[in-house]
Amino acid sequence: MTRDQGTVSDYVAHLEACDHLFPTKLSERVALEPYALKLYERATSYEIWNDGCLVGLIAAYMDTDIVFISHICVLPEAPSGSGHALLEALCEEAIQANKRKIHLHVEATNERAIAFYMRHGFSELDRIDDVLVMESIL
């Protein structure tokens, strides 16, 4: 696992590879290239690589009291447990930075992701249309 080692083109390629894994394609919600640039410039990111290919990524904004996970996606070819490892690395850094809460948004129909977050201590905080706002207290 690495921290903040990916390039914008690595992030674009990863977002494109993950696109179809979301209930609503990521590319239907955001423009992938500008989003990759934003993650690269502003987010704290942990990456998992397989033969030089980015197969797991978590990116979070840590510039306020509440950490906001903007993106997490693990490709099927990533090693088992990669999502857990990425989330744990981010949580450890958040704790070291004296952050006490992590928020994220997830599509309400993304049952697999919701179950993953709940297993990791997140709970539903709010619902905005078809999106759940989830929170973890560190």
C-alpha positions in Angstrom: 0.0 0.0 0.0 1.2 3.5 -0.8 0.1 7.0 0.2 -0.3 9.8 -2.3 1.8 8.1 -4.9 -0.6 7.9 -7.8 -0.6 10.3 -10.7 -3.6 12.0 -12.2 -3.5 9.5 -15.1 -3.3 6.6 -12.6 -6.5 8.0 -10.9 -8.3 8.5 -14.3 -7.5 4.9 -15.3 -8.7 3.6 -11.9 -11.9 5.7 -12.1 -12.6 4.4 -15.6 -12.0 0.8 -14.5 -14.3 1.3 -11.5 -17.0 3.1 -13.4 -19.3 0.1 -14.0 -19.0 -1.2 -10.4 -21.3 1.5 -9.0 -25.1 1.2 -9.2 -25.1 4.5 -11.2 -21.9 4.8 -13.2 -19.5 7.2 -11.7 -19.1 8.9 -15.1 -22.8 9.7 -15.1 -22.3 11.6 -11.8 -19.0 13.3 -12.3 -16.5 14.1 -15.1 -13.8 11.6 -14.4 -10.7 13.6 -15.5 -11.5 16.8 -13.5 -12.5 14.6 -10.5 -9.2 12.7 -10.7 -7.3 16.0 -10.8 -9.3 17.2 -7.7 -8.5 14.0 -5.8 -4.8 14.3 -6.8 -4.6 17.9 -5.7 -6.7 18.0 -2.6 -7.3 14.5 -1.1 -5.3 12.2 1.1 -5.1 9.0 -0.8 -4.1 5.4 -0.1 -3.5 3.1 -3.1 -3.1 -0.6 -3.7 -1.2 -1.6 -6.8 -1.0 -4.8 -8.8 1.8 -5.0 -11.4 1.9 -1.2 -11.7 -1.9 -0.9 -12.0 -3.9 0.9 -9.4 -6.5 -1.7 -8.2 -7.6 -0.1 -4.9 -8.0 3.6 -4.0 -9.5 5.5 -1.1 -9.4 9.3 -1.3 -10.6 11.6 1.5 -10.6 15.3 2.2 -9.0 15.9 5.6 -8.9 19.8 5.6 -11.8 20.2 8.1 -12.7 18.8 11.5 -14.7 16.0 9.7 -12.9 13.8 7.3 -14.9 13.2 4.1 -14.3 10.1 2.0 -14.9 11.2 -1.5 -13.9 7.9 -3.2 -13.3 4.3 -2.4 -13.2 1.5 -5.0 -11.4 -1.8 -5.1 -11.2 -3.7 -8.4 -12.0 -7.4 -8.5 -8.4 -8.2 -9.2 -7.2 -6.5 -5.9 -6.1 -8.8 -3.1 -8.8 -9.9 -0.7 -9.2 -7.5 2.2 -8.0 -4.5 0.2 -11.0 -2.3 1.0 -10.6 -3.0 4.7 -6.9 -2.2 4.6 -7.5 1.1 2.7 -10.2 2.2 5.2 -8.1 1.2 8.2 -5.1 3.1 6.9 -7.2 6.2 6.4 -8.8 5.9 9.9 -5.4 5.5 11.5 -4.2 8.7 9.9 -7.4 10.5 10.8 -7.0 9.5 14.5 -3.4 10.6 14.4 -4.6 14.0 13.0 -7.0 14.3 15.9 -10.1 13.9 13.7 -13.1 12.5 15.4 -15.6 11.8 12.6 -15.6 10.5 9.1 -18.5 11.1 6.7 -19.2 9.7 3.3 -22.0 9.5 0.7 -23.2 6.2 -0.8 -26.0 5.4 -3.1 -28.9 4.0 -1.2 -29.1 1.1 -3.6 -25.5 0.1 -3.1 -26.2 -2.6 -0.5 -22.8 -4.1 -0.7 -21.0 -0.9 0.1 -23.5 0.0 2.8 -22.9 -3.4 4.5 -19.1 -2.9 4.2 -19.4 0.5 5.9 -21.6 -0.7 8.6 -19.2 -3.6 9.3 -16.6 -0.9 9.8 -18.6 1.2 12.3 -20.4 3.6 10.0 -24.1 4.4 10.6 -26.7 6.3 8.6 -26.7 10.0 9.5 -29.0 11.4 6.9 -30.6 10.7 3.5 -30.5 13.1 0.6 -32.8 11.8 -2.2 -31.2 8.5 -3.2 -27.9 9.1 -1.3 -27.2 8.0 2.3 -24.9 10.2 4.4 -22.9 7.8 6.7 -20.8 8.6 9.7 -18.1 6.9 11.7 -17.1 8.2 15.1 -13.4 7.6 15.7 
